[in-house]
Amino acid sequence: MSEPIRVGVIGAGTERGWARMSHLPALTALPDYEITAVATTRSGSARRAAEHYGAAHAFTDPARLSGHPDVDLVVVAVKTPDHAELVLPALDAGKHVYCEWPLARTTKEAEVMAAAAGKAGVHHAVGLQARHAPAVRHARRLLSSGAIGRVTGVNVYAARAKGAGGTVTSDSVYTLDRRNGAGTLEVAGGHTLDLLEFLCGAIGRLSASLSVQQPRLTVSDTAESVGATTADHILIGGFLVTGVPVSVHIHDGKAGHARTRFEFSGTRGSLALVSEGPAAGHGIQVSDIRLYGAEDGAADGRQEVPIPPTCRTAVDVPDTAVRNVAELYTALARDIRTGSRTVPDFETALGLHLLLDTVRSADQTAASQVREA
C-alpha cells in the first residue's frame, strides 16, 4: 500500500466547526490519509487539537503549516472570508489544497485562486461533497442511461432550518452580511445548483428573484438583534442548455419539516432525490439522501430505488455528514496518486460562482439572463 497522504488542517478545533464535524472524522477513518498538522487561532486549542487527532505539529500561523515539509495536502475549513488568504500561500508552497465551499467571497477572488491553482500544478478540491453521495451517483447513472426516458422537466425544492423561529447562532451571524459571500444563495444555493448541473447538465437561461423575508433575527446565545442583508428566499426559473425547463426554490427559515427534493420527470418515468430529517435542516450536502422512482403508468406510486454497493467507495461511517466528505477524500486520494482529475476543483467552483452572479444579475434586472460560457 502507498504511504498515506500527509494532511494539515486549518480550522481544526475540537469543540465546534465544520472540520470537527466532518473533515477530521473522515480523514481519521481513511487509511489513505494521515493528519500530521493542525492550525487554530489560539495556541491552547491548537495543542489540544494536535493531541486529540494525533498530529505531530500544532500551529497558530497557517502559513507555517502550509510550508511545513511534513504536509502534502492543506485543508482549509474556516469561514469563507478567510479562504483566499489561506489558500494562496498553500498553493505558493506547492501543496495540494482542499478548500470548503464557497471557495471565495467574490467571483474575482475565485478567479485569482483558480488561476493560482492552475499555475501551481497541484491537485485542488472544493467541498461540493453532495456529488459523492451514493444516491446521487446512482441517480446520475440512471439519468444518463435513459432509465426514465428523455428528461422533460426538473423541479427542485431546498429548505433549510437556519433562521427558523427568527433566531440564529452567534457563529452564523457573519453569513447574514452579503459582503461575506456565505449567505443562503452562496451556501444552500451553491450546493443545490451544483448538484442540479452535475445530474442533468448546465443551466443555459434563467430568471430569478431574491427576497429577504427575515430582515432581523435574534442571536440565540446572546439575545442580540442583528440585521440581514442576504436573501433568504431564492426563486429561479429557466432552461438547461438542452432545452429542458427547470424550476428551483431555495430558502432558509423553514420551521418544522426542512428538506430538499430534486424531481426529474421523463418520457418513461420519474426519479426523485430526497433528503429529510434533522440533518436536512443543514442542507443536502450533509444529510442522508434517498432515491425514489416510478415508471410511467405505474399504479403503485413511488418506490425507493436500492443503491448498488459499487456506488459506495469509502469506509463505512455512521454519520452522513462524514460519509459524503469521506467519499470526496477517497476520490481525491486516487487523483493525487494517479494524476486523474475527477473531484470538483477550483475551476468547478469558479464556474459555480459565475452561475451565482447570473442569478444575482437576473434578480437585479428582472429579465431573463443567458449564462456566459
QUIQUI-V334920 format. One record per pair of residues at least 24 apart in sequence whose C-alpha atoms are under 7 Angstrom apart, sorted by the first residue. I is the first residue (numbers start at 1). J is the second residue. D is the distance in whole Angstrom. If there is no record, write none. Layout:
BEGIN
I/J/D, I/J/D
END
This chain:
BEGIN
4/31/7, 4/32/5, 4/33/5, 4/34/6, 5/32/6, 5/33/5, 5/34/6, 5/72/6, 6/33/6, 6/34/5, 6/35/6, 6/36/6, 6/70/7, 6/71/5, 6/72/5, 6/73/6, 7/33/7, 7/34/6, 7/35/5, 7/36/6, 7/37/7, 7/71/5, 7/72/6, 7/73/5, 7/74/6, 8/35/6, 8/36/6, 8/37/4, 8/38/5, 8/65/7, 8/71/6, 8/73/6, 8/74/5, 8/75/6, 9/37/6, 9/38/5, 9/39/6, 9/74/6, 9/75/5, 9/76/6, 10/38/6, 10/39/5, 10/40/6, 10/62/7, 10/75/6, 10/76/5, 10/77/6, 11/39/6, 11/40/5, 11/76/7, 11/77/5, 11/78/5, 12/38/6, 12/39/6, 12/40/6, 12/49/6, 13/40/6, 13/45/7, 13/49/6, 14/49/6, 18/77/7, 19/77/6, 22/321/6, 22/322/4, 22/325/7, 23/322/7, 23/325/7, 25/322/7, 26/322/6, 26/325/7, 26/326/5, 29/315/7, 30/315/7, 32/333/7, 36/70/7, 36/71/7, 37/65/7, 62/86/7, 63/89/6, 66/90/5, 66/93/7, 67/93/6, 72/96/6, 73/97/6, 74/98/6, 75/99/6, 76/100/6, 80/104/6, 80/105/6, 80/180/7, 80/181/7, 80/182/6, 81/105/6, 81/180/6, 84/109/7, 84/113/7, 88/113/7, 91/116/7, 91/117/6, 91/120/6, 92/120/7, 94/120/6, 94/122/7, 95/122/7, 96/122/5, 96/123/5, 96/124/6, 97/123/7, 97/124/5, 97/125/6, 98/124/6, 98/125/5, 98/126/6, 99/125/6, 99/126/5, 99/127/6, 100/126/5, 100/127/4, 101/126/6, 101/127/5, 101/128/7, 102/182/7, 102/186/7, 102/187/6, 103/349/6, 105/180/6, 105/181/4, 106/181/7, 107/350/7, 107/353/6, 107/354/7, 110/350/6, 111/350/6, 114/346/5, 114/347/6, 123/336/6, 124/345/5, 124/346/6, 125/343/6, 125/344/6, 125/345/4, 125/346/6, 126/344/6, 126/345/5, 126/346/6, 126/349/7, 128/191/6, 128/344/7, 129/285/6, 129/324/6, 129/325/6, 129/328/6, 130/195/7, 130/284/7, 130/285/4, 130/324/6, 131/195/6, 132/324/6, 132/327/6, 132/328/6, 133/324/5, 134/307/7, 134/311/5, 134/312/6, 135/289/6, 135/290/6, 135/291/6, 135/307/6, 137/311/6, 138/307/7, 138/311/7, 140/199/5, 148/266/5, 148/267/6, 148/268/5, 148/269/5, 148/270/6, 149/266/5, 149/267/5, 149/268/5, 149/269/7, 150/266/5, 150/267/5, 151/264/7, 151/265/6, 151/266/4, 151/267/7, 152/244/6, 152/265/6, 152/266/5, 152/267/7, 153/244/6, 153/245/5, 153/246/6, 153/264/6, 153/265/5, 154/245/6, 154/246/5, 154/247/6, 154/263/6, 154/264/5, 154/265/6, 155/246/6, 155/247/5, 155/248/6, 155/262/6, 155/263/5, 155/264/7, 156/247/6, 156/248/5, 156/249/6, 156/261/6, 156/262/5, 156/263/6, 157/248/6, 157/249/5, 157/250/6, 157/260/6, 157/261/5, 157/262/7, 158/249/6, 158/250/5, 158/251/6, 158/259/6, 158/260/4, 158/261/6, 159/250/6, 159/251/5, 159/252/6, 159/254/6, 159/258/5, 159/259/5, 159/260/6, 160/251/6, 160/252/5, 160/253/6, 160/254/6, 160/258/5, 160/259/7, 160/280/7, 160/281/4, 160/282/6, 160/283/6, 161/252/6, 161/253/5, 161/254/5, 161/255/6, 161/258/6, 161/281/4, 161/282/7, 162/252/5, 162/253/5, 162/281/7, 163/252/6, 163/253/4, 164/253/4, 164/254/5, 164/255/5, 165/255/7, 166/217/5, 166/218/6, 167/217/5, 167/218/5, 167/219/6, 167/220/6, 168/217/7, 168/218/6, 168/219/5, 168/220/6, 169/219/5, 169/220/5, 169/221/6, 170/219/6, 170/221/7, 176/228/5, 176/229/6, 176/230/5, 177/228/6, 177/229/5, 177/230/6, 178/229/6, 178/230/5, 183/230/6, 184/231/6, 184/232/6, 184/251/7, 184/252/7, 185/231/7, 185/234/7, 188/283/6, 189/250/7, 190/352/7, 191/285/7, 194/352/7, 201/240/7, 202/240/6, 202/241/6, 203/239/6, 203/240/4, 203/241/6, 204/239/6, 204/240/5, 204/241/4, 204/370/6, 204/371/6, 205/238/5, 205/239/5, 205/240/7, 205/368/7, 205/369/6, 205/370/5, 205/371/6, 206/236/7, 206/237/6, 206/238/4, 206/239/6, 206/368/5, 206/369/5, 206/370/7, 207/236/6, 207/237/5, 207/238/6, 207/362/5, 207/367/6, 207/368/4, 207/369/6, 208/235/5, 208/236/4, 208/237/6, 208/359/6, 208/362/5, 208/363/5, 209/234/6, 209/235/5, 209/236/7, 209/363/5, 210/234/5, 210/235/7, 210/363/6, 260/284/6, 268/295/6, 268/296/5, 269/294/6, 269/295/4, 269/296/4, 270/294/5, 270/295/7, 286/320/6, 286/321/4, 287/320/6, 287/321/6, 288/320/6
END
